C-alpha cells in the first residue's frame, strides 16, 4: 500500500470511527440505558473509560474503510458495497458484544433486539461516511505518473 493511500485510509477511517462512536453512544442511551451500567456493576476491575472505547471505535472505523477499499475494486463504489462493509462491521461488533452475555455480565434477552437493529443501521451509516470520504479524497487527489498510464496486459 502506498504512503498517501495509507494516510487517506486512516483519516477516512477516523471519520467512520467518530461517526460510529457518536451514533452508538446515542443509541446505547436510547435503547439500552441499563446495558453499560449492568456491565460496570458486575465488572471485577475498574472501567478503562471512554477514551479506551473511543480508540477501539477509531480502530474499527479504520478497519471498515480498509475493507471498503479492498472490496470496492471488485464490487464497485456502490451503496451495496457500503452495505456489505456495514454488515460485516455490525457482525464483528455484535459477536464481540455477545461475549459480555456469555461471561454473565449482561442478561441476553429480547430487550437488546432494538439496540441490535439500530446499531446495524449505525454501522452502515458510519461505513457510508468513511467510504464516501475515501472515494471523494481519491477523486480529488492527483494521480502519480505511474498511475496515469495504462498497465500492459499480463504476460507482456
Helices and strands as residue ranges (DSSP letters): H 3-31, H 33-42, H 50-75, H 79-102, G 110-112, H 113-140, H 145-148
